[in-house]
Amino acid sequence: MSRRPMNPARRYEDSGGGGSIYSAPKSRSSPYLPVTIIIVGVLLLMGYLYSDSGDFGSIKKPVRRVEGDFSCAVDVQQAIPLLKKAYGDSMNKVLHVGPDTCSVVSRLLKEKETEAWGVEPYDIEDADNYCKGLVQKGIVRVADIKFSLPYRPKSFSVVIVSDALDYLSPRYLNKTIPDLARVSSDALVIFAGSPGQRRAKIGEMSRFGRMAKFRSSSWWIRYFVQKNLDENEVAIKKFEHAARKRSYKPHCQIFHLKSSADILYRFS
């Protein structure tokens, strides 16, 4: 029996249409390729996480307590060297009042010859273990600032408050500000949000009790004048001079007030 000749069309069809009877073997991917991809992905992720710090040994800036809000606590931490220039030895005993006080107190404690305490106006259920440790040691207290602070008069040389006053109505401001001045002997420094900054989300209403009201600089100045609160002109000049040298541009408003022994009696 004679063999049937191979169909030329089929021969080219089997070969992939490349004109050759034998098709080239399929290339196999390298077993090291998935591992390489994973390593590159990890390196890119690490680079993203530390992009703000400049090196792998630094810590990122603290996360804002209120999602969508700019936290004045970030401005406070950056301003600590400038506050030391403005207030000198008075910065040896400091109280910070406001959300994220654990991060501010932690930064203050890194300064030489500086004692620091903090008051957190809201719950700390979502705080990290370090912050809860500060509370357990009594360095940070959780207290409603609409009521008298648990400290004796002139317990601290400088009192710094950030973010918290933006959530108080004028009725409570009339109680809280003189109490902040009561526990300070030298100065009261206020960091307040500026109009136009984003406010807390509706979901935060139950926690803060009200939406933040970011008042203008002129509103605060009128308020201080009406309540006979004196601004510390000497500290203001020293602070602004140091700020210019360091190119410090805060997002929040900063007010420097004198502490006064009779401030409680100035408020109606």
C-alpha positions as CSV (number, residue, x, y, z in Angstrom):
1,M,0.0,0.0,0.0
2,S,1.4,3.4,-1.0
3,R,1.5,6.2,1.6
4,R,-0.7,9.2,1.2
5,P,1.2,12.4,0.8
6,M,0.9,14.9,3.6
7,N,-1.4,17.8,2.9
8,P,0.9,20.9,2.6
9,A,-1.8,23.2,4.0
10,R,-2.0,21.0,7.2
11,R,1.8,20.9,7.5
12,Y,1.9,24.7,7.7
13,E,-1.2,24.8,10.0
14,D,0.6,22.5,12.5
15,S,3.7,24.5,12.4
16,G,1.9,27.7,13.4
17,G,2.0,29.3,10.0
18,G,5.6,30.2,10.3
19,G,6.7,28.2,7.2
20,S,8.5,25.5,9.2
21,I,7.4,21.9,9.8
22,Y,8.6,21.9,13.4
23,S,7.3,24.5,15.9
24,A,9.6,26.1,18.4
25,P,9.2,24.9,22.0
26,K,7.2,27.2,24.3
27,S,9.4,29.3,26.6
28,R,8.9,28.6,30.3
29,S,8.9,31.5,32.8
30,S,11.7,31.7,35.3
31,P,10.8,30.4,38.8
32,Y,12.5,33.4,40.3
33,L,10.2,35.9,38.6
34,P,7.4,35.9,41.2
35,V,9.9,36.3,44.0
36,T,11.5,39.3,42.3
37,I,8.1,40.9,41.9
38,I,7.3,40.5,45.6
39,I,10.7,42.0,46.6
40,V,10.2,45.0,44.4
41,G,6.7,45.5,45.7
42,V,7.9,45.4,49.3
43,L,10.7,48.0,48.6
44,L,8.2,50.3,46.9
45,L,5.8,50.0,49.8
46,M,8.6,50.8,52.3
47,G,9.7,53.8,50.2
48,Y,6.1,55.1,50.3
49,L,5.7,54.7,54.0
50,Y,8.9,56.5,54.8
51,S,8.7,59.1,52.0
52,D,7.8,61.9,54.4
53,S,10.7,61.1,56.8
54,G,13.7,61.1,54.5
55,D,15.2,58.0,56.0
56,F,14.2,54.6,57.4
57,G,15.0,55.5,61.0
58,S,12.5,58.3,61.4
59,I,8.9,58.3,62.5
60,K,6.1,59.7,60.3
61,K,4.2,62.7,61.4
62,P,1.4,61.9,63.9
63,V,-1.9,60.8,62.4
64,R,-4.7,63.4,62.7
65,R,-7.2,62.4,65.4
66,V,-10.1,63.7,63.4
67,E,-10.3,62.4,59.8
68,G,-10.5,65.2,57.3
69,D,-9.4,67.8,59.8
70,F,-6.0,69.5,60.1
71,S,-4.8,69.0,63.6
72,C,-3.2,72.0,65.3
73,A,-1.3,69.5,67.4
74,V,1.0,69.1,64.4
75,D,1.7,72.9,64.4
76,V,2.3,72.7,68.2
77,Q,5.0,70.0,67.8
78,Q,6.8,72.0,65.1
79,A,6.6,75.2,67.2
80,I,8.1,73.8,70.4
81,P,11.7,75.0,69.5
82,L,10.2,78.5,68.7
83,L,8.2,78.5,72.0
84,K,11.4,77.8,73.8
85,K,13.0,80.8,72.1
86,A,10.0,83.0,73.1
87,Y,9.5,81.8,76.7
88,G,13.0,80.6,77.7
89,D,13.1,79.0,81.1
90,S,9.3,79.2,81.4
91,M,9.1,76.2,79.1
92,N,10.5,74.0,81.8
93,K,7.0,73.0,83.1
94,V,4.4,72.8,80.4
95,L,0.8,71.6,80.2
96,H,-0.8,70.8,76.9
97,V,-4.6,70.6,76.6
98,G,-6.3,69.2,73.5
99,P,-6.8,66.1,71.3
100,D,-3.6,64.3,70.4
101,T,-2.0,65.5,73.6
102,C,-0.1,62.3,74.0
103,S,1.9,63.1,70.8
104,V,2.6,66.6,72.0
105,V,3.6,65.5,75.5
106,S,5.9,62.9,74.0
107,R,7.6,65.6,71.9
108,L,8.0,67.9,74.9
109,L,9.5,65.2,77.0
110,K,12.3,64.9,74.5
111,E,13.4,68.5,75.3
112,K,16.1,68.9,77.9
113,E,15.0,70.1,81.3
114,T,11.4,70.1,80.3
115,E,8.6,68.6,82.4
116,A,5.3,68.0,80.5
117,W,1.8,67.0,81.2
118,G,-1.3,66.7,79.2
119,V,-5.1,66.8,79.3
120,E,-7.1,64.8,76.7
121,P,-10.7,66.3,76.5
122,Y,-12.1,63.2,74.8
123,D,-12.1,59.4,75.3
124,I,-8.9,57.4,74.5
125,E,-10.5,54.1,73.6
126,D,-8.8,54.2,70.2
127,A,-5.4,55.4,71.6
128,D,-2.3,53.4,71.3
129,N,-0.6,51.6,74.2
130,Y,2.0,54.4,74.6
131,C,-0.7,57.0,75.1
132,K,-2.6,54.7,77.6
133,G,0.7,54.2,79.4
134,L,1.0,58.0,79.9
135,V,-2.5,58.0,81.3
136,Q,-1.7,55.2,83.7
137,K,1.4,57.1,84.9
138,G,-0.7,60.2,85.5
139,I,1.3,62.3,83.0
140,V,-1.9,62.6,80.8
141,R,-5.3,63.0,82.2
142,V,-8.7,62.6,80.5
143,A,-10.9,65.5,81.6
144,D,-13.8,67.5,80.3
145,I,-12.4,71.0,79.9
146,K,-15.8,72.6,80.3
147,F,-15.3,72.0,84.0
148,S,-12.4,73.0,86.3
149,L,-9.1,71.3,85.5
150,P,-7.8,69.0,88.2
151,Y,-4.8,71.2,89.0
152,R,-3.9,73.8,91.6
153,P,-3.5,77.5,90.6
154,K,-0.1,78.2,88.8
155,S,0.7,74.5,88.6
156,F,2.5,75.1,85.2
157,S,4.6,77.9,83.9
158,V,3.2,77.6,80.3
159,V,-0.2,76.2,79.2
160,I,-0.7,75.3,75.6
161,V,-4.1,74.5,74.2
162,S,-4.8,73.3,70.7
163,D,-8.0,72.3,68.7
164,A,-10.2,72.0,71.9
165,L,-11.4,75.6,72.0
166,D,-12.8,75.3,68.5
167,Y,-15.5,72.9,69.8
168,L,-16.6,75.2,72.6
169,S,-19.4,77.7,72.5
170,P,-18.7,81.2,73.9
171,R,-20.6,80.2,77.0
172,Y,-18.1,77.5,77.8
173,L,-15.1,79.6,76.5
174,N,-15.9,82.0,79.3
175,K,-15.3,79.2,81.8
176,T,-12.5,77.3,80.1
177,I,-10.1,80.1,79.2
178,P,-9.9,81.6,82.7
179,D,-9.4,78.1,84.1
180,L,-6.5,77.5,81.7
181,A,-5.0,80.8,82.8
182,R,-5.6,79.8,86.4
183,V,-3.3,76.8,86.3
184,S,-0.6,78.8,84.4
185,S,1.9,81.2,86.0
186,D,3.6,82.8,83.0
187,A,1.7,82.3,79.7
188,L,-1.3,80.8,77.9
189,V,-0.7,79.9,74.3
190,I,-3.7,79.2,72.1
191,F,-3.6,77.3,68.8
192,A,-7.0,77.7,67.0
193,G,-8.2,76.6,63.6
194,S,-8.6,79.1,60.8
195,P,-11.8,79.7,58.9
196,G,-11.9,77.6,55.7
197,Q,-10.2,74.6,57.2
198,R,-12.2,71.4,57.0
199,R,-14.5,70.6,59.9
200,A,-15.1,67.3,61.6
201,K,-17.3,64.8,59.8
202,I,-20.9,64.3,60.9
203,G,-19.8,60.9,62.4
204,E,-17.7,62.8,64.9
205,M,-20.7,64.8,66.2
206,S,-21.5,62.4,69.0
207,R,-17.9,62.5,70.2
208,F,-17.3,66.3,70.2
209,G,-20.9,67.3,71.0
210,R,-20.8,70.0,68.2
211,M,-19.2,70.8,65.0
212,A,-15.9,72.8,65.1
213,K,-16.4,76.5,64.7
214,F,-13.2,78.1,63.3
215,R,-13.3,81.7,64.2
216,S,-11.4,84.5,62.5
217,S,-8.4,86.3,64.0
218,S,-10.4,89.5,64.4
219,W,-13.1,87.5,66.3
220,W,-10.5,86.3,68.8
221,I,-8.9,89.7,69.2
222,R,-12.3,91.3,70.0
223,Y,-13.0,88.4,72.4
224,F,-9.7,89.0,74.2
225,V,-10.3,92.7,74.4
226,Q,-13.8,92.3,75.8
227,K,-12.6,89.9,78.5
228,N,-9.6,92.1,79.4
229,L,-7.1,89.4,78.3
230,D,-3.7,90.9,77.5
231,E,-1.6,89.6,74.7
232,N,2.1,89.0,75.5
233,E,3.7,91.4,73.0
234,V,7.3,90.5,74.1
235,A,6.6,86.8,73.5
236,I,4.9,87.5,70.2
237,K,7.9,89.4,68.8
238,K,10.3,86.7,69.9
239,F,8.2,83.9,68.5
240,E,7.6,85.6,65.2
241,H,11.4,86.4,64.9
242,A,12.3,82.7,65.5
243,A,9.5,81.6,63.1
244,R,10.9,83.7,60.3
245,K,14.4,82.3,60.8
246,R,13.1,78.8,60.6
247,S,10.5,79.5,57.8
248,Y,7.8,78.2,60.1
249,K,4.3,78.7,58.6
250,P,1.6,77.3,60.8
251,H,-1.8,76.3,59.4
252,C,-3.5,77.3,62.6
253,Q,-3.8,80.7,64.4
254,I,-1.5,81.3,67.4
255,F,-2.3,83.7,70.2
256,H,0.1,84.4,73.1
257,L,-1.7,85.6,76.3
258,K,-0.4,86.7,79.6
259,S,-1.4,84.8,82.7
260,S,-2.9,86.9,85.4
261,A,-3.8,86.2,89.0
262,D,-7.1,88.0,88.8
263,I,-8.2,86.7,85.4
264,L,-11.1,84.8,86.9
265,Y,-12.6,88.0,88.2
266,R,-12.4,89.6,84.8
267,F,-15.0,87.2,83.3
268,S,-18.6,87.9,83.8
